């Protein structure tokens, strides 16, 4: 059974907010999600005139790149808010931090950290920013919170810290060697400038 467009919009406008509020999420979380869906649909309607021109090859190449960049940056920026909300929750209600899994935060740090060298190698700033931000702020930042509230040991925290920053250092060092640069700052400059 295929879901028609009006039916999908009815679900988003009527049922989605009820499910969100029933689970105790704030209006801010819900509104960010709805803004993203609305913005993405508007872009497709305005630029693609509702016919998916970006997918059928009728939209100019610059238009396709623009639509992809807007969607990608919107998703990246929304993704980047996730650790901020978690850390705010940690400090506002420290009694709830015991429910936060140190192993999950370590896996978040490792998983996103593994993407840093690839993003650096292909010079994709959006990917580099998202994976670095998540690795440092979501994984390591929440490990700082866990350490601050005495949930994890000093050894666990130091091992995670040394591992993360050694990995980032090796990623920049290897990228410097691959491209034949003298300094890792050349790789970072190239990544930031987009050239």
Secondary structure as UniProt FT lines:
FT   HELIX           5..10
FT   HELIX           11..16
FT   HELIX           17..22
FT   TURN            23..24
FT   HELIX           27..48
FT   TURN            49..52
FT   HELIX           53..56
FT   HELIX           61..92
FT   HELIX           94..99
FT   HELIX           102..121
FT   TURN            122..123
FT   HELIX           125..133
FT   HELIX           134..140
FT   HELIX           141..148
FT   TURN            149..150
FT   HELIX           154..179
FT   HELIX           184..193
//
